[in-house]
Amino acid sequence: MNLTLAQDPETYRALFETAPDATLVVDRDGRIVLANRNAGQLFGRSPAELVGIAVEALMPERFRDAHLRHHESYMRAPHPRPMGAGLTLFGRRADGSEFPVEIALSPIRIGDAQLYAASIRDVSELARTKQAAQRGRYNAYVAQFGLQAL
């Protein structure tokens, strides 16, 4: 099958909806213009409820001011930013619960509009695995220290 994406908008929609990560498309003002099902599930809202809100609504309040400053800086020189760019980021669900995330950003141009695609991944499990590994190393160190003291 030779598929030309430009000739098949349904393929674009299918790719967007089946992306493994939560995906948002945001305008220059930081307002969500498109959200996939995974974004709705991740943030505890329907994709339609996400459209039109500021991305800051999806993060804990204590990070919102800093995010606005980062947003302004990013808008001056937009560039692709890969997942895990060394930032500690958190999302906030509709129920108020918080979770650690990694976010990849890519500027995209559609016609005259400059938009930004954000792929968002919940890394809660990764954080728990890292904590368990740290605890394991600490326990091994304490055990080794205890053996040396004998």
TORKOL-4160 file (C-alpha; in steps of 0.2 Angstrom, whole numbers, padded with zeros to 4 digits, m for minus):
150
<pt num="1" X="0000" Y="0000" Z="0000"/>
<pt num="2" X="0007" Y="0017" Z="m0005"/>
<pt num="3" X="m0001" Y="0030" Z="0006"/>
<pt num="4" X="0002" Y="0048" Z="0004"/>
<pt num="5" X="m0002" Y="0056" Z="0020"/>
<pt num="6" X="m0007" Y="0073" Z="0012"/>
<pt num="7" X="m0020" Y="0064" Z="0003"/>
<pt num="8" X="m0027" Y="0056" Z="0018"/>
<pt num="9" X="m0032" Y="0066" Z="0033"/>
<pt num="10" X="m0039" Y="0051" Z="0041"/>
<pt num="11" X="m0022" Y="0044" Z="0042"/>
<pt num="12" X="m0016" Y="0059" Z="0052"/>
<pt num="13" X="m0031" Y="0058" Z="0064"/>
<pt num="14" X="m0027" Y="0039" Z="0066"/>
<pt num="15" X="m0009" Y="0042" Z="0070"/>
<pt num="16" X="m0013" Y="0056" Z="0082"/>
<pt num="17" X="m0026" Y="0046" Z="0091"/>
<pt num="18" X="m0016" Y="0030" Z="0092"/>
<pt num="19" X="0001" Y="0039" Z="0098"/>
<pt num="20" X="0007" Y="0029" Z="0113"/>
<pt num="21" X="0009" Y="0045" Z="0123"/>
<pt num="22" X="m0003" Y="0059" Z="0128"/>
<pt num="23" X="m0002" Y="0071" Z="0114"/>
<pt num="24" X="m0007" Y="0090" Z="0114"/>
<pt num="25" X="m0006" Y="0103" Z="0101"/>
<pt num="26" X="m0004" Y="0120" Z="0109"/>
<pt num="27" X="m0005" Y="0138" Z="0101"/>
<pt num="28" X="0008" Y="0152" Z="0104"/>
<pt num="29" X="m0002" Y="0158" Z="0119"/>
<pt num="30" X="m0001" Y="0141" Z="0127"/>
<pt num="31" X="m0019" Y="0136" Z="0124"/>
<pt num="32" X="m0023" Y="0118" Z="0119"/>
<pt num="33" X="m0030" Y="0117" Z="0102"/>
<pt num="34" X="m0030" Y="0098" Z="0100"/>
<pt num="35" X="m0029" Y="0083" Z="0112"/>
<pt num="36" X="m0029" Y="0064" Z="0109"/>
<pt num="37" X="m0038" Y="0051" Z="0119"/>
<pt num="38" X="m0022" Y="0047" Z="0129"/>
<pt num="39" X="m0021" Y="0065" Z="0135"/>
<pt num="40" X="m0038" Y="0064" Z="0141"/>
<pt num="41" X="m0035" Y="0048" Z="0151"/>
<pt num="42" X="m0019" Y="0055" Z="0158"/>
<pt num="43" X="m0026" Y="0071" Z="0164"/>
<pt num="44" X="m0043" Y="0064" Z="0169"/>
<pt num="45" X="m0053" Y="0074" Z="0157"/>
<pt num="46" X="m0061" Y="0071" Z="0140"/>
<pt num="47" X="m0050" Y="0077" Z="0125"/>
<pt num="48" X="m0064" Y="0090" Z="0121"/>
<pt num="49" X="m0063" Y="0097" Z="0139"/>
<pt num="50" X="m0044" Y="0100" Z="0137"/>
<pt num="51" X="m0047" Y="0110" Z="0121"/>
<pt num="52" X="m0046" Y="0129" Z="0125"/>
<pt num="53" X="m0038" Y="0128" Z="0142"/>
<pt num="54" X="m0021" Y="0134" Z="0146"/>
<pt num="55" X="m0008" Y="0121" Z="0148"/>
<pt num="56" X="m0004" Y="0128" Z="0165"/>
<pt num="57" X="m0020" Y="0121" Z="0171"/>
<pt num="58" X="m0013" Y="0104" Z="0169"/>
<pt num="59" X="0001" Y="0107" Z="0181"/>
<pt num="60" X="0002" Y="0109" Z="0200"/>
<pt num="61" X="0000" Y="0128" Z="0205"/>
<pt num="62" X="0017" Y="0129" Z="0212"/>
<pt num="63" X="0025" Y="0127" Z="0195"/>
<pt num="64" X="0014" Y="0138" Z="0185"/>
<pt num="65" X="0023" Y="0154" Z="0186"/>
<pt num="66" X="0040" Y="0146" Z="0182"/>
<pt num="67" X="0031" Y="0138" Z="0167"/>
<pt num="68" X="0025" Y="0154" Z="0160"/>
<pt num="69" X="0043" Y="0161" Z="0161"/>
<pt num="70" X="0049" Y="0145" Z="0152"/>
<pt num="71" X="0035" Y="0147" Z="0139"/>
<pt num="72" X="0040" Y="0165" Z="0135"/>
<pt num="73" X="0059" Y="0159" Z="0133"/>
<pt num="74" X="0054" Y="0144" Z="0122"/>
<pt num="75" X="0043" Y="0155" Z="0111"/>
<pt num="76" X="0058" Y="0167" Z="0107"/>
<pt num="77" X="0068" Y="0152" Z="0100"/>
<pt num="78" X="0057" Y="0136" Z="0098"/>
<pt num="79" X="0066" Y="0120" Z="0094"/>
<pt num="80" X="0063" Y="0102" Z="0096"/>
<pt num="81" X="0065" Y="0096" Z="0114"/>
<pt num="82" X="0067" Y="0077" Z="0117"/>
<pt num="83" X="0059" Y="0067" Z="0131"/>
<pt num="84" X="0070" Y="0067" Z="0147"/>
<pt num="85" X="0078" Y="0084" Z="0144"/>
<pt num="86" X="0084" Y="0084" Z="0162"/>
<pt num="87" X="0069" Y="0093" Z="0168"/>
<pt num="88" X="0059" Y="0088" Z="0183"/>
<pt num="89" X="0041" Y="0091" Z="0178"/>
<pt num="90" X="0024" Y="0086" Z="0185"/>
<pt num="91" X="0006" Y="0085" Z="0179"/>
<pt num="92" X="m0010" Y="0087" Z="0188"/>
<pt num="93" X="m0026" Y="0077" Z="0185"/>
<pt num="94" X="m0043" Y="0085" Z="0186"/>
<pt num="95" X="m0045" Y="0076" Z="0203"/>
<pt num="96" X="m0030" Y="0086" Z="0209"/>
<pt num="97" X="m0018" Y="0071" Z="0210"/>
<pt num="98" X="0000" Y="0075" Z="0204"/>
<pt num="99" X="0012" Y="0064" Z="0194"/>
<pt num="100" X="0029" Y="0065" Z="0187"/>
<pt num="101" X="0030" Y="0067" Z="0168"/>
<pt num="102" X="0042" Y="0069" Z="0154"/>
<pt num="103" X="0038" Y="0080" Z="0139"/>
<pt num="104" X="0044" Y="0081" Z="0122"/>
<pt num="105" X="0041" Y="0097" Z="0112"/>
<pt num="106" X="0041" Y="0101" Z="0093"/>
<pt num="107" X="0036" Y="0117" Z="0084"/>
<pt num="108" X="0025" Y="0113" Z="0069"/>
<pt num="109" X="0018" Y="0125" Z="0056"/>
<pt num="110" X="0001" Y="0122" Z="0049"/>
<pt num="111" X="m0003" Y="0135" Z="0035"/>
<pt num="112" X="0001" Y="0152" Z="0044"/>
<pt num="113" X="m0001" Y="0145" Z="0061"/>
<pt num="114" X="0014" Y="0141" Z="0072"/>
<pt num="115" X="0009" Y="0127" Z="0084"/>
<pt num="116" X="0018" Y="0116" Z="0096"/>
<pt num="117" X="0016" Y="0097" Z="0098"/>
<pt num="118" X="0019" Y="0091" Z="0116"/>
<pt num="119" X="0021" Y="0072" Z="0119"/>
<pt num="120" X="0018" Y="0068" Z="0138"/>
<pt num="121" X="0023" Y="0053" Z="0147"/>
<pt num="122" X="0018" Y="0048" Z="0164"/>
<pt num="123" X="0035" Y="0042" Z="0172"/>
<pt num="124" X="0027" Y="0037" Z="0189"/>
<pt num="125" X="0033" Y="0019" Z="0187"/>
<pt num="126" X="0050" Y="0024" Z="0182"/>
<pt num="127" X="0051" Y="0035" Z="0197"/>
<pt num="128" X="0046" Y="0021" Z="0209"/>
<pt num="129" X="0059" Y="0009" Z="0201"/>
<pt num="130" X="0073" Y="0022" Z="0203"/>
<pt num="131" X="0068" Y="0024" Z="0221"/>
<pt num="132" X="0068" Y="0006" Z="0224"/>
<pt num="133" X="0085" Y="0004" Z="0216"/>
<pt num="134" X="0091" Y="0018" Z="0228"/>
<pt num="135" X="0084" Y="0010" Z="0243"/>
<pt num="136" X="0092" Y="m0007" Z="0238"/>
<pt num="137" X="0109" Y="0002" Z="0236"/>
<pt num="138" X="0107" Y="0010" Z="0253"/>
<pt num="139" X="0102" Y="m0006" Z="0261"/>
<pt num="140" X="0117" Y="m0015" Z="0253"/>
<pt num="141" X="0128" Y="m0001" Z="0259"/>
<pt num="142" X="0121" Y="m0002" Z="0277"/>
<pt num="143" X="0123" Y="m0021" Z="0277"/>
<pt num="144" X="0141" Y="m0020" Z="0271"/>
<pt num="145" X="0145" Y="m0007" Z="0284"/>
<pt num="146" X="0137" Y="m0018" Z="0298"/>
<pt num="147" X="0147" Y="m0033" Z="0292"/>
<pt num="148" X="0163" Y="m0022" Z="0293"/>
<pt num="149" X="0159" Y="m0016" Z="0311"/>
<pt num="150" X="0158" Y="m0034" Z="0317"/>
